[in-house]
Each structure stands twice: as structure tokens, then as C-alpha cells.
Amino acid sequence: MSEKIYEKLSEAVIKGDPDEVKETVMEALGMGIDPIDILRKGLVKGVKIVGEKFEKGEFWLPQLIMAGNAMSVGSDIVREAIERAGGRGVETIGRVVLCTVQGDIHDIGKNIVATLLKVEGFEVIDLGKDVPTERIVEKVRELKPDILGLSALLTTTMIRQKEVIKALEKEGLREKVKVIIGGAPTSEEWAMEIGADGWAPDAPSAVRKAKELLGILRGAESDT
């Protein structure tokens, strides 16, 4: 019976239907199904399928966003259930802070990265767009992320990525966090020039790079 619930939940996520996701999660919890299994075998399975289809060009951005939103509704209910029961939390493979740097209001690419990172098991804190360097540094100090992702979609704002790294160095925080940069005008050469730990040309690459930097994915596998 639980397998049917997982399948129903996965399909609801793929359709991007938050109401059906909520209803099915509540049904599963009422049946006494382990919240962790609800998350991993239902919610995450569905979004992974959407992510794979998106990467292959079979699904488009709206479908990815709808699936991510539907999963978020379900995962919030699951986390609350775990907390109420005083049980074990949902494990994450790493904490990532994401933002679009100051002066830049583009965030579609960043949002896709956030969705795919969540699908792969990362805890993601999205600071939004047009984020001042000082706030980024403050959040790195406060949240102690494993990875900081900096997006810039303009040649006039990509210099802020360098500014953030310099500010982290000044505050003694640079060695405590891995920095990945991305955005249309950026490149691997730019990442090397400013002292970033990695560069990602697209969302799937960002996920692979994050795993690689945390030792979850070997470098040789990151291009496969």
C-alpha cells in the first residue's frame, strides 16, 4: 500500500500540484508511514524525475518551478511532523547559501540551481537578488555554509563576485567556505582569476561541482 502512496506522491510532484501533494502527504502520515520515506521515496523521487527531464530538454522551466514548489509544500509538512514527533531530522549532504550579487536583479538561473540542489539533498538558503556584499559575508559568518554560490548575469556586476571573495578573506572566513560562481558573463578563467573554488555554466553543473567540492562526487565523475 505504501508503494502506491509513494507513486501517487511522485506523480503529484511531477504534475506540480501542491494541493494533491499536501493531501497525499497527510494521507501517508495518517497511515503511519515513516516521514523520511515519504520525503525520499515520494517527494524527492518526483522532483528528480522532473530534474532529469529538464536537463534532457523534455521539460521546461515552468514545469521545474512548479514541481519544486509542490515538493516544498510537502517537505514542509514532513519536517513539521518529524519535529512534533521529536524524531530524527531529515539529513542533508551539505548547506549552501545562494544569492545574486549586488546590482543584479536576475534570479531565474539561481532559482533553478536552488531547486536542483534541494532535490539532491542539499540544505539551501537563498538570500535572493541584489544582495550587498556585507550581507553575504554576515550570512556566511552566521550560517556557516559548506558552499557559497554567487550569481551574476551582467558584466557590470560580475566584479561583485571578486569583491565578496576579497571581503571573506578580510574577515577570515574564506578558508571556511567553498565558493562557486556562475552567470552568463562568467567563465572558468574568471573563477580562477578571482580565487573562486569552482565555476558552473548551468544548473546541473552547479550541482555536480557542489558535490565534487564536498567530496561526494569525484572530479573524474563530474563530467559524466
Legacy VTK file of the C-alpha trace (Angstrom):
# vtk DataFile Version 3.0
C-alpha trace
ASCII
DATASET POLYDATA
POINTS 224 float
0.000 0.000 0.000
2.824 2.374 0.860
4.341 1.894 -2.609
1.104 3.171 -4.162
1.247 6.233 -1.918
4.849 6.928 -2.931
3.887 6.636 -6.596
0.864 8.894 -6.151
3.004 11.461 -4.363
5.716 11.312 -7.015
3.176 11.824 -9.786
1.639 14.793 -7.942
5.064 16.439 -7.729
5.716 15.786 -11.419
2.383 17.446 -12.236
3.336 20.338 -9.974
0.103 20.043 -7.978
0.708 21.366 -4.418
-2.851 20.615 -3.270
-2.596 16.957 -4.264
0.867 16.758 -2.708
-0.445 18.150 0.579
-3.428 15.790 0.580
-1.275 12.750 -0.208
1.376 13.590 2.393
-1.324 13.946 5.044
-2.813 10.628 3.927
0.589 8.949 4.174
1.227 10.360 7.633
-2.221 9.194 8.713
-1.277 5.686 7.611
1.772 5.812 9.851
4.311 5.817 7.027
7.784 6.982 8.028
8.112 10.711 7.189
11.637 10.136 5.918
10.326 7.588 3.415
7.564 9.978 2.375
10.231 12.535 1.584
12.763 10.314 -0.147
10.581 7.718 -1.886
7.808 10.111 -2.880
8.682 13.803 -2.965
12.348 13.598 -3.907
11.744 10.828 -6.428
9.210 13.005 -8.245
11.404 16.095 -8.410
14.394 14.039 -9.532
12.380 12.799 -12.484
11.438 16.373 -13.362
15.067 17.479 -12.982
16.254 14.737 -15.328
13.622 15.646 -17.913
14.569 19.317 -17.602
18.229 18.520 -18.187
17.311 16.470 -21.280
15.143 19.271 -22.641
11.941 17.273 -22.209
10.556 19.625 -19.547
10.752 23.407 -19.382
11.443 25.960 -16.669
7.777 26.431 -15.601
7.439 22.684 -15.001
10.627 22.627 -12.949
9.493 25.554 -10.822
6.010 24.067 -10.298
7.491 20.730 -9.248
9.908 22.464 -6.872
7.072 24.430 -5.292
4.933 21.315 -4.922
7.791 19.454 -3.275
8.395 22.362 -0.891
4.779 22.194 0.294
5.122 18.502 1.021
8.564 18.677 2.615
7.423 21.430 4.982
4.631 19.178 6.263
7.064 16.275 6.627
9.581 18.342 8.585
6.867 19.599 10.924
5.732 16.020 11.520
9.270 14.959 12.370
9.720 17.861 14.772
6.390 17.175 16.512
7.360 13.553 16.999
10.763 14.515 18.334
12.288 12.114 15.838
15.392 12.272 13.717
15.680 15.124 11.300
15.962 14.994 7.558
19.636 14.609 6.807
21.282 16.917 4.304
24.537 16.395 2.440
25.627 19.996 2.823
24.491 23.566 3.414
24.531 26.034 0.536
23.961 29.791 0.619
22.945 31.238 -2.748
22.441 34.777 -3.991
22.645 37.107 -6.946
25.212 39.784 -6.181
24.537 43.459 -5.564
23.305 45.493 -8.530
21.925 42.435 -10.336
18.206 41.623 -10.243
18.299 38.463 -12.376
17.496 35.286 -10.469
15.929 32.696 -12.774
19.178 30.754 -13.143
19.856 30.945 -9.421
16.366 29.684 -8.670
16.877 26.663 -10.899
20.171 25.917 -9.149
18.411 26.148 -5.769
15.723 23.697 -6.869
18.175 21.111 -8.209
20.392 21.382 -5.117
17.393 20.704 -2.884
16.480 17.704 -4.999
19.955 16.258 -4.452
19.703 16.627 -0.677
21.372 19.965 -0.002
20.002 22.441 2.507
19.660 25.685 0.555
19.408 29.192 1.963
18.539 31.597 -0.849
19.354 35.213 0.022
17.654 36.471 -3.131
18.878 39.009 -5.669
20.734 42.320 -5.484
22.394 41.226 -2.232
25.050 43.558 -0.764
28.493 42.125 -0.108
28.239 42.969 3.586
25.081 40.879 3.975
26.618 37.929 2.168
29.632 37.978 4.480
27.344 38.334 7.501
25.298 35.302 6.451
28.409 33.206 5.832
29.567 34.029 9.351
26.122 33.309 10.817
25.066 30.216 8.863
28.491 28.585 8.336
27.596 27.086 4.942
29.721 24.484 3.210
29.271 26.286 -0.093
28.536 29.849 -1.186
27.053 30.288 -4.654
27.379 33.703 -6.297
25.411 34.507 -9.446
25.945 37.483 -11.751
24.212 37.967 -15.094
25.841 41.250 -16.103
29.416 42.177 -16.955
28.957 45.228 -14.746
28.034 43.156 -11.687
30.313 40.130 -12.006
33.040 42.214 -10.353
30.974 41.878 -7.162
31.868 38.188 -7.080
35.504 39.178 -6.697
34.518 41.760 -4.093
32.736 39.131 -1.999
35.717 36.787 -2.046
38.043 39.615 -1.008
35.654 40.544 1.819
35.580 36.927 3.018
39.370 36.908 3.050
39.472 40.143 5.031
37.068 38.736 7.635
38.983 35.453 7.968
36.119 33.423 6.504
37.438 32.477 3.076
39.015 29.192 4.133
35.806 28.126 5.863
33.575 28.036 2.776
33.818 26.829 -0.814
32.792 29.455 -3.367
31.129 28.599 -6.678
30.337 31.320 -9.198
28.047 31.323 -12.222
26.190 33.530 -14.662
26.256 34.327 -18.380
29.339 36.591 -18.448
31.421 34.402 -16.122
33.906 31.706 -17.073
36.303 29.206 -15.590
39.113 31.670 -16.263
37.268 34.363 -14.310
36.717 31.941 -11.425
40.437 31.214 -11.294
41.317 34.897 -11.536
39.193 35.900 -8.542
40.092 32.882 -6.425
36.774 31.014 -6.524
36.763 27.260 -5.910
34.638 26.483 -8.925
32.564 27.706 -11.847
29.302 26.325 -13.186
27.962 27.170 -16.662
24.484 25.841 -15.839
22.344 24.437 -13.022
23.193 20.716 -13.408
26.888 21.639 -13.493
26.455 23.634 -10.292
25.086 20.570 -8.526
27.927 18.388 -9.786
30.526 20.981 -8.768
28.998 21.290 -5.295
29.181 17.533 -4.811
32.714 17.435 -6.137
33.900 20.161 -3.767
32.410 18.321 -0.795
33.966 15.034 -1.837
30.608 13.460 -2.642
31.422 13.233 -6.334
34.916 12.537 -7.602
36.282 15.035 -10.083
36.619 12.381 -12.757
32.909 11.642 -12.481
31.760 15.244 -12.595
31.887 15.381 -16.379
29.917 12.187 -16.873
LINES 1 225
224 0 1 2 3 4 5 6 7 8 9 10 11 12 13 14 15 16 17 18 19 20 21 22 23 24 25 26 27 28 29 30 31 32 33 34 35 36 37 38 39 40 41 42 43 44 45 46 47 48 49 50 51 52 53 54 55 56 57 58 59 60 61 62 63 64 65 66 67 68 69 70 71 72 73 74 75 76 77 78 79 80 81 82 83 84 85 86 87 88 89 90 91 92 93 94 95 96 97 98 99 100 101 102 103 104 105 106 107 108 109 110 111 112 113 114 115 116 117 118 119 120 121 122 123 124 125 126 127 128 129 130 131 132 133 134 135 136 137 138 139 140 141 142 143 144 145 146 147 148 149 150 151 152 153 154 155 156 157 158 159 160 161 162 163 164 165 166 167 168 169 170 171 172 173 174 175 176 177 178 179 180 181 182 183 184 185 186 187 188 189 190 191 192 193 194 195 196 197 198 199 200 201 202 203 204 205 206 207 208 209 210 211 212 213 214 215 216 217 218 219 220 221 222 223
